[in-house]
């Protein structure tokens, strides 16, 4: 295991509750070399022309139908490109759109390769915290994800809210309310505390576990741990996230792997 790897961390307008410095402090306990490179767009220093190209690229990889895989990019219209430009510049929230995660990864990999070509190797890992909601196509539809392994690794604060499922009874009650023609606005209040919300203050204590999952994959090629109490496990339910990933720690086996040089 190469623990001499340098982990370069960027952000792309994630949740306002995310304290990246706090996440990095948490990760440093594992003796990783970590560099906080701040806002991704600032780091890339894109020209106006390249910024437009990036806006166009993101506009073309939005998921319109979760049952259809995005095998090629979709031609965007000018209004969508303008919206993406505003999102990139922080003028509009990145919440509200759904993207193909692997296309996002491919686009950002190419941009990082142009900026730091000498760092696109096994001695470096690039990890981006983003507010964008992305997914992968599996089992005949797109599924939202919190983390996407690879280069660069992506961790989504929106995915943390949308990907793990809320309690089963939440959906049952919601369905009954809709069938009865009643509103569902009070439903979140009824179940508050049993799931992560947008700009939840717990986010900074949860995401170190997901960042560690991405780093662990880079070091071992193992995506998740099978131990359900390990913070490197793949939680499918919000209540599991709050129990396992919130201020979570690796199991003894994973600690042993992480301690190896």
Helices and strands as residue ranges (DSSP letters): E 6-12, H 20-27, G 28-30, E 33-39, H 40-44, H 48-59, H 78-88, E 98-100, H 101-115, G 117-119, E 124-130, E 133-138, E 141-145, E 147-148, E 153-156, H 157-162, H 168-179, H 187-191, H 203-220, H 238-240, I 241-245, H 252-259
